[in-house]
Amino acid sequence: MVKSKSTSRFSSINTKIILAQTDTTVGFASQNHQKLSDIKSRSTSKPFIKVYDSFLACENRIPKNMKNLIRRSKKTTFIINNQAIRINPYTNNSQIQRDLNYYYSTSANEKNKSFDREFCESKADIIIEDKYGLRENSSSTLLKINNKKIVRIR
């Protein structure tokens, strides 16, 4: 089920804030990282996770000896050169998200608080919900990698 506040159904989707269940937890997604920063009351210098729809879309950012690890990973976010990336080729939520080549993502909550449905619905332009609803689960594994080593952060 998709709910939208917009009168013109999905015009200019790249500036909208989407509230959806991700493969790990409830999250905000948008191609506009400035709007996400405003919602989260977060410094604009702190980067968001950039979620790609395929491995090929971000292949040139990945060290050669780590490509196989990243291609086969599930529910994992990688920090490469101080930029967090994630590959989620199987967006089970909506055609809206499948049509985006990439989007910025963050957990759907206020800063340092847990998931609050009212807060999230008031901030989202589009709400994507399946028959299981929106549920807060554990976050993704976070690995910092470079050419030589892997460090688990979360």
C-alpha positions in Angstrom: 0.0 0.0 0.0 1.3 3.4 -0.9 0.1 6.6 0.7 1.0 10.1 -0.6 0.3 13.6 0.5 1.0 15.0 -3.0 -1.8 16.1 -5.2 0.1 15.1 -8.3 0.6 11.5 -7.6 4.4 11.1 -7.8 5.7 14.1 -9.7 9.4 14.9 -8.9 10.0 11.7 -7.0 13.6 12.6 -6.4 12.7 15.4 -4.0 10.2 13.3 -1.9 10.8 11.7 1.4 9.8 8.1 1.4 9.0 6.2 4.6 9.4 2.4 4.0 10.4 -0.9 5.5 13.9 -1.7 4.4 15.5 -5.1 4.5 16.6 -4.4 8.1 14.5 -1.7 9.7 12.1 1.2 9.0 13.8 4.0 7.1 13.5 7.3 5.4 14.7 7.4 1.8 15.2 10.2 -0.6 17.5 11.4 -3.4 17.6 14.8 -1.5 20.0 14.4 1.4 19.4 18.0 2.6 15.7 17.1 3.4 16.9 14.1 5.3 19.3 16.2 7.3 16.5 18.6 8.2 14.2 15.8 9.4 17.0 14.2 11.5 18.3 17.5 12.8 21.7 16.3 11.7 24.8 18.2 10.5 24.9 18.4 6.8 28.6 17.3 7.0 27.6 13.9 8.3 27.0 11.7 5.3 24.0 9.3 4.8 24.1 5.8 3.5 23.8 5.8 -0.3 21.8 2.7 -1.3 22.3 1.5 -4.9 20.0 -0.7 -6.9 22.8 -2.8 -8.3 26.4 -3.7 -7.8 27.3 -2.3 -11.2 26.0 1.2 -10.2 28.8 1.6 -7.6 31.4 -0.8 -8.8 34.0 1.9 -9.6 34.0 3.1 -5.9 34.9 -0.3 -4.6 38.5 -1.6 -4.1 39.2 -4.5 -6.5 40.0 -7.1 -3.9 36.8 -6.3 -1.9 34.3 -6.5 -4.9 33.4 -10.2 -4.3 32.7 -9.6 -0.6 30.4 -6.6 -1.4 28.7 -8.3 -4.3 27.7 -11.3 -2.1 26.8 -9.4 1.1 23.4 -9.1 2.6 22.1 -6.6 5.2 25.6 -4.9 5.2 26.7 -1.3 4.9 30.2 -0.6 3.8 32.2 2.6 4.5 34.7 3.2 1.7 36.7 6.4 1.6 34.4 7.9 4.3 31.3 7.3 2.2 28.7 4.7 3.4 27.3 2.6 0.6 24.9 -0.3 0.4 23.6 -2.5 -2.3 19.9 -3.5 -2.2 19.0 -5.0 -5.6 15.8 -6.6 -4.3 13.7 -3.7 -3.0 10.5 -5.6 -2.1 8.6 -2.5 -1.1 7.6 -0.7 -4.2 8.1 0.1 -7.8 8.8 3.6 -6.8 12.1 2.6 -5.1 13.0 0.1 -7.8 12.9 2.9 -10.3 15.5 4.9 -8.5 19.1 4.1 -9.3 20.2 5.2 -5.9 18.8 7.0 -2.8 20.1 8.2 0.5 18.8 6.3 3.5 18.6 6.8 7.3 16.6 5.2 10.1 13.1 6.5 10.6 13.3 8.2 14.0 14.1 11.4 15.7 17.7 12.0 16.7 18.7 9.5 19.5 15.1 8.2 19.8 13.4 5.0 18.7 10.8 4.6 16.0 7.7 6.8 16.5 5.0 6.2 13.8 3.3 9.6 14.2 6.6 11.5 13.9 7.6 9.5 10.8 4.3 9.9 9.1 4.3 13.6 9.6 7.7 14.0 8.0 7.2 11.6 5.0 5.7 12.6 1.7 5.2 9.0 0.6 4.5 6.0 2.9 5.1 2.5 1.6 3.7 -0.2 3.7 3.2 -3.9 3.0 0.9 -6.4 4.8 3.3 -6.7 7.7 3.3 -3.0 8.4 6.3 -0.9 9.5 8.5 -2.6 12.2 11.7 -1.6 13.8 14.3 -4.4 13.6 18.0 -4.5 14.1 20.2 -2.3 11.9 22.6 -3.5 9.2 26.1 -4.7 9.8 28.6 -1.8 9.3 32.0 -2.5 7.9 34.8 -0.1 7.2 37.0 -1.3 4.4 40.0 -0.3 2.3 42.4 -2.1 0.1 44.0 -4.1 2.9 41.6 -4.6 5.8 38.1 -4.8 7.1 37.0 -3.3 10.4 33.6 -4.1 11.9 32.0 -1.0 13.4 28.5 -2.3 14.2 
